[in-house]
């Protein structure tokens, strides 16, 4: 008999054999679950909260049973029909009868979503309680033609001559991108010749990234990408509810594909989606509120006049809301856990401090940060900032993936003008750039005139500006600003986050000073140091 420490329980030899394939430890108080269906893992934890038994005892008694011990030892019973049926029955009872949404957080799935337009990727990456990894336009060229066509989405809503015009316009766009990619590489090689001491591979990857960074503004929002997602059952449920209510056909069709695949892994987590008074009502509510809000805006907020002229690469960043007492409140919050005073009393104490005294508190709380991953505690969540940003769609794509903040964006149109990197003019590509962006705007207008304003966004090149806001507390601002101003970052979002840091410094200098790794330098080859570091890591690992 094996006695488990902590729960003081015993497992027979047959029970040990049944447990061993699925639990990393049979004796310790900490262990991981492996090789179990998501529904079984989730159901085990759901029972955990309402049972005096240990997790391993629950597995043996309620999900395997005496009759299944030998099969479990052979790694079969965990996937057997009886165990899965028990798990699904438990989910159905808890979710349907008790409405315990936390249960749906207990199982997760890694999902690959391929061939998604850049409009769809923003929908997929909306949820806070999920993790995403997206194919990058700065590392992967879009000059190939798999199956004889470029990688962009053709919306099903377009038919007839409008469909043909769409395909012809986007093909010309990609033709221009394809033609300029080698020429822009040659331009950068001439402008930044390789130092003989620089490794050939490092230099080549740096120049390639620089060319891709510069040209990505030509690509339309219809450009397809691949997205990897990890999320819980609850996260996927909320994602699918929103996708089913979306105005774009691509998004709704993709929701059906996602649901088919998820039901092969976590069917019990998603049963409410098909219940008319649950999932149906939720999606209808989202669709109705979107339409009604748009109608109210149409009547009460006149649209601004379109301006499609070329603009400088600098984005427009405005700090539209902040707390003037933010530094005082963070000082009070920093003292809370190390004192015995109440919140209101600490706030009054912080107000009475001199500027030097408050700086001393913050200096102690922030400490000596050795790198940007060393972050102060939650006191920095006591104040927040709201930024209204007008920047190119390419930069927006990168910033939108930050989840621990509030972010909303307006529909992508050509109405705010576009940016053109200085190097485009210097390399002699300005005429082609303007032509592609002009055709993009004309195609957008034609689709919009056909009564399809949401579909028209597919045609808009990423160099066009989109308006969006980002609202975040000071702790998240530190993370976003320090990460997105690193020298290897794309120049477009570096400028946005550098502007954010300057705006915070003008109101809260002590908070801005704590962001010690905010980088305001200018660099010629953004990826150079990162590629050097990658080469060093490859060397130290023997090239693996």
Secondary structure, DSSP 8 states (H G I E B T S, - for coil): -EEETTTTEEE-HHHHHHHHTTBS-SSSS---B-S--HHHHHHHHHHHTT-SS-HHHHIIIIII-GGGHHHHHTT-GGGSHHHHHHHHHHHHIIIIII--GGGGGS-EEEEEEEEEEHHHHHHHT--TTEEEEE--TTTS-----GGGS-SB---TT--HHHHHHHHHHHHHHHHHHHHHHHHHHHHHHHHS---TTS-HHHHHHHHHHHHHHHHGGGSBTTBEEEEEEEEEHHHHHHHHHHHHT-S-HHHHHHHHHHHHHHTTT-GGGGGGGG-IIIIIHHHHHHHHHHHHHHHHHHHHS-------SEE-S--EEEEEEE-TTHHHHHHHHHHHTTSSS-HHHHHHHHHHS-HHHHHHHHHHHH---SSTT----GGGGGSEEEEEEEEEHHHHHHHTT--SSEEEE----STT-EE--HHHHHTT-HHHHHHHHHHHHHHHHHHHHTT-HHHHGGGSBTTBEEEEEEEEEHHHHHHHHHHHTSTTS-HHHHHHHHHHHHHHHHH-HHHHHH-TT------SSTTHHHHHHHHHHHHHTTT-
